[in-house]
């Protein structure tokens, strides 16, 4: 047997092993990315569920949220509760924005979040919250996104029960 043939065969086998390793690594990275996206989707659902539970958990909480959006809160304690409720959503929305920008949250799910932001901050109380508290407590890219969203001519759904008018 010729040593040149053995050497060439060894080089070919090594090259095939490298290619196979690279293909395997690419597949593992793809699976890891898919797993990361699934985790972001689950986090989205979990965070939204917790925030919604905070509002719907009691009639008092729902009332404060609704009256807060209308700008009809009675005292400082109700204003504090409204700020905490909306702040919980704002924190969730900010993280969801980052996940979307990083490609971890699909566009269709981000559109739902964006629609909720527009609906909530399109109300009298939502605008007040955004201008007085919200904008100053998020990073600048997200603040700019929300400002542009609120300036847009696109209508949003009405977050308030019984109000069938779309908000602009």
Secondary structure as GFF3:
##gff-version 3
##sequence-region A 1 168
A	DSSP	alpha_helix	3	56	.	.	.	ID=ss1
A	DSSP	alpha_helix	59	70	.	.	.	ID=ss2
A	DSSP	alpha_helix	76	101	.	.	.	ID=ss3
A	DSSP	alpha_helix	107	121	.	.	.	ID=ss4
A	DSSP	alpha_helix	124	129	.	.	.	ID=ss5
A	DSSP	pi_helix	130	134	.	.	.	ID=ss6
A	DSSP	three_ten_helix	135	137	.	.	.	ID=ss7
A	DSSP	alpha_helix	140	151	.	.	.	ID=ss8
###
